[in-house]
Amino acid sequence: MSFDAFEDYLQQHGRDWERYAYVKARPVHGAGPFDDLYRNVLRPFVYRRYLDFGVFESLRGMKELISREVERRELRDNVKLGPGGIREIEFIVQAFQLIRGGGKPALQTRSLLEALPLVAGQKLLAAAAVEDLGDSYRFLRRVENRLQERNDEQTHDLPQTRPGARDWRSRWARRTGRRSPPRSSGTAGASPGISRH
């Protein structure tokens, strides 16, 4: 697809979920042609100049779809996709970027940890909530890395606790403010989450 055809597609058919996906878009190869495409086509599509109230309903619908898929796939113990996981924190921050990024160019960053203090600075979220989100995000990323280092597995699921094993569930529960650690997918009980503000 040519850049012109791509621009026509975005203007005529571009969806809000695509805007959300492009917040973190990066070139796969040489950045030269991508820089022009990003500056002239993607940025105006993703970061609307004026507040688009229709995006609120679209984001709400997207979040409901994600939550249903997490429940269907029984991902409660997944630090990336599960409730209170990495993707939920990213969703919160990226929603503010989509809604306010057109008028606040500083919010047009691919880095969540760069965007978080800007969200607080713009008074979009309370500073304490932003600090909690940042701490939780860093913690969950460390847990994600440790899970993947463990037996060289590409997983995001918390392991079942064994006697004498490090208890990631309890550490995660303490970090995220839950009263009890998450249970395995096959049992009922509390699912992990970040504290809501």
N, C-alpha and C positions, 0 to 999 in steps of 0.2 A: 504494500500500500504506500502510495506517495504521501509526503507530508501534507500536500493540499487535500488529498482525499481523506486523510486522517482528520484534518481540521474540519472538513465538511461533516464527517461522521460525528465528531464531538458536538458541533453546533446543532446538528439536527436530531441526533439520537443518543447523545451522551447521557448516562444515568448517574444518579447521585452515588451509587455504590462504586462507580468508576472514579468519581471525584475522590471518594474516600481512599480507594486503592492507590491513586496517583500521588497522594500526600507524601508517600515514602518512595516514589519511583526514582530509580537510578539507571544511568545508561549501562548496558552490558558490555559495550565496546567503546571505542574512542569517543570522547565527550564532545568533540567539535560540532558535528551536526546536531547532536542532542541538545546542546546549549541553546541553539536558535529555536528548535522545536519546543523546548521547555519554556523559554522566555516568551515566545510569540503565540504558542498554541496551548500548551498544557497549563501554564500558570493562570492565564485568564479563565480557563475552563474550571480549574480546581478552586481557585480563590476568587470568588465573585466580588466585583467592586462594591456592590451594594448588598445589604443584608437580605438574604433570600429566605423568607419565612417558610416556604415550602420544604426547605431542607430539614426542618424540625420533625415533621411527620415522616419524612423519608428515613431519617436516622432512627427514629423510634421503631419503624417497621423493620429496618435492618437489624436492630438490636434484638427484636422479638424473634426474627428468623434464626439468628445466631444462637440465642438461648434455647430455642426448640431443638436445634441440631445438636447442641451440647448434651441436652437431656436424652435425645434419641440415641446418640452414640455412647451414652453413659461415660462422659468425660469428667465426672466430678473430681477425680484425683489427678487431673492433668494440669500441671502448673502453667502451661501455655494457653490452653483453650478453655479450661474449666472455669467455673464461677469464681470471680476474684482473682483470676490469673492474669498473665502478661497481656493477653489480647484485650481484656476488659479495661485495664489501665490505659492501653494504647487507644482504645475506642473513646474513652473520656477525653483525652487530650486532643486526638485528631478531630473530634466533633467540634471542639472550640476552634481549632485551626480552620476547619471548613467554614464555620459560621462567621468568624471574625478576621480570618487571614487576609481577605481582600482589602480591608481598610487598615490593617495592621501588618505591614510587610515583614516585621520582625518575626511574626508567627509562622512565616512560610519557611520553616526549617524541617529537614527530614529527621532530625534528632529529637526524640521524645524528651531527653534530659535537658536539651537546650530550650525546648518549648515550655516545659513545666514552669520555670520561674517567670516566664513571660505571661503565662496564664494568670499567675498570682499578681504580677505587676499591673496587668490590665484589670484587676479586680473581678476576674471571671470566676475564680474560686478563692476561697479563704486560704490565706498563707499556710495555716495548719493542715488543711486538706491537701494542698499541693506538696507540702513536706512529707506527709504520710504516703501519698501516691509515689513520690520519688524514692523514699526508703523502701516501700513495698516492691517497687519495680526493680530496684537494684538487688534486693534480696532474692526475688523470684528468678532473676537472671542468673544469680550465683547458684541457686538450687538447680535450675535448668542445666547449667554447665556441669555441675557435679553428677546429676543424673546421667548425662551423656558420657561422662568420663567413666562412670561405673561400668565395668565389664565392656567398655567401648560400645555401648548400646546407644542408638539414636532414639531415645524415648523422652517423653515429657511426663510420664506417669509416675506418681509417687510409689515407691516399692512397698510391699507388705512388710510390716515390722517383724523382725526376727529377734529372739533373745540375743543380746550382746551386740546387735547392729545399731548403727547410728539411727536415731529416730527422727527422720526428716519430717514426718507428720507433725510431731509435737513442736518442732522448731518452726515449721511453717505456721502452725496454729498460733503460736506465741507471737510471731512477727505480724500476722494479719489480724490479730485481735479476736480470734474465734475462741469460744469457751472450750471446745473440744476439738481434737484433731479430726480431719476428714476421714470417713470410712471408705472401705473399698466400694467399687461400683456396684457390687452385688448385694450390698446391705443398705438398709434405710438409715438415714441419719443426716447430720449436719453436713453441708457441703462447704468447702473452703471459700473464703471471701475476704476482700479488703473491707475495712470498716467504711461505712457509707457516711458521707458528710453532705 
